[in-house]
Amino acid sequence: MRQDGGRPSPGMRPRVLSESGEVIASLTVLLVPREPEETTAFFRFQVERSADPREVYERGLAFLQADYFQDPKSFSEGLVAVLPEESPAAPRLDAAGVCVLEFDQWRQRFRVPCAVRVLSHGDPARAAAVWHNRLFNPLLSDTVHVFLFEPDWAAASADP
């Protein structure tokens, strides 16, 4: 978050593979706090308080660049991703129920098998993902798909 104006690095954008190794998509994934309600309320407030997308972006980025990511224990183990309503990957992920996230950055590759499911509208992690994304795209629709990826860390691998 502190580099490149907060744009997602390649390490935040894993390739999503089917169990057979076919590329389904490349997505930006987010960490979500174990108890996301407070940060979700902050994100929502920032988006709703200003009609200026640049101001929303700058306030959100300042918050995320401060101490938001400093305590790994405050985050859930799952990763979330927001997909547009018309995304061809959404029905494939929903039907599969499993996938492999392949992270690749700085000559390091991680493969993480995951269970995957769509989060419902009342889920706090869904709200956290939507409002987080609205910091960067205030016009994001309520009809997006939000997927939760639950890693199987015991089956994960790294190279090298």
N, C-alpha and C positions, 0 to 999 in steps of 0.2 A: 504494500500500500504506500510505502514511502518513496518508491521509485517510479519513474515513468508516469507521473501524474495520476497514480492510482489505477492505471490500466492493468488488467489481469496479465500476469506473466505466463509464459508457456507452461510452467509448473502448476498453474491454477486451471489449466484447460486440458484435462485428460481426453484422450481418445476413448470412446465408449465402444467396447467390443462385445459381440455375442459370444456365447460359450465356444462356438466353432472358430472364433477369431475374426469374423467379419466386422468391419467398421460400421457402426450404427450412426455415430455422430461424434462431434468434438464439442464439448460443453465447458462452460465456466462453472466450477463448483464453489460452494460457499461453506464455511464453517458456521454453525449456529450455536449460540449459547445454550447450555442445559436449561436455563430458565430465560427464555428470550423476551418475555413481555416488556421489560423495562427498555431494552434497546429498540425493540419494535416500536414502542410508543415514541421514543426519541426520533427514530427515522420518520415515522408518520408525521410527527409535529413539524419536522424540517421541510418535508414535502408540501404539507398543507399550508404552511405559514407564508410561503412566497410563490409568486407566479413566475419568478425569474429562475429558469433552470440552472443558470450558472451559479447563482447564489446557493441553491439547494445542493448542487454538486460540491461546491467549495466547503460548505458547512459539514456535509456528510463526510467528505474526504478528510477534513481536519479531525473529526471525531474518530474515524477509523485509523488515522495515522498516529493518534495519541497512544493511549494504553489499551485500546480495545483488544488487541491480540496478545497481550503480555502474559496472561495466565492460561496455559493450555488446559488446565483442569476445569476451567469454567465453560468449556465447549463440549457438546455432545460428540460421540464417536462418529455419528453419521455425517454425510455430506449432502447438500441439497443443490439442485439445479432447476432453473426456471426455463421452460420451453414455451414458445409461442403456441397458441391454440392450434394453428395449422401445421405444426411441425410433423413431418413424416416419421421422425424418430419416436415421438410420444407413444403412439399405439404399439410400436414394436417393443419398446421398453416395458410398457404396461403388460403386454402379453407374455413377454419372456420371464419377467419376475427375477431374473438374474442377469449379471453382465460382468465384465472385467473393465475396470478403469485403468488405463495405462498412462501414467504420468512420465513426462520426459523433459528434463532440463539439465543443462550443464553436464552433459555426458553421463547422466545418471537416469536410469529408467526404473520405475516401480510399476508392478502389475498387482492390482488389488481386486480379487473377486468380491462381488457385492450382491446382496439381495437388493432388489429395487422395487419401489412401490410409489404410487401417486399419493400425495398428501391431500386430505380433504380440506374443504374451505374453513372448517373450524379449528384446524390444527395450528398450534402456536408456531411451530417451525415453518409452516407454509406462510403464515403472516410475516414472520421474520424475513423470509427469503423475498417475498413480494415487496415489502417496504424497503429492504436493503437495495433491491434492484431499482426501485423508483427514485432513489437518490441520484442515480445516473440516467434514468429514463422516466421522468415524472408522468409520462403518458402511458405507461405500461398498463395493459388491460387486466381486469379481474378474471378474465377467462383463460389466463395462462395455465399451463400444467406445471406443477411443482413436484419433482421427484426426490425421494429420499433414497440415498445409497447407503446401505449398511454393510461396512467392510467386514470381510472374514480375514482378520489379521493373521491368523495361524496359517492361512494358505497364500498370503501375500509373498511376493518375491522382489528382489532388487538386483540390478545389474549395472555396474559392478557393486 
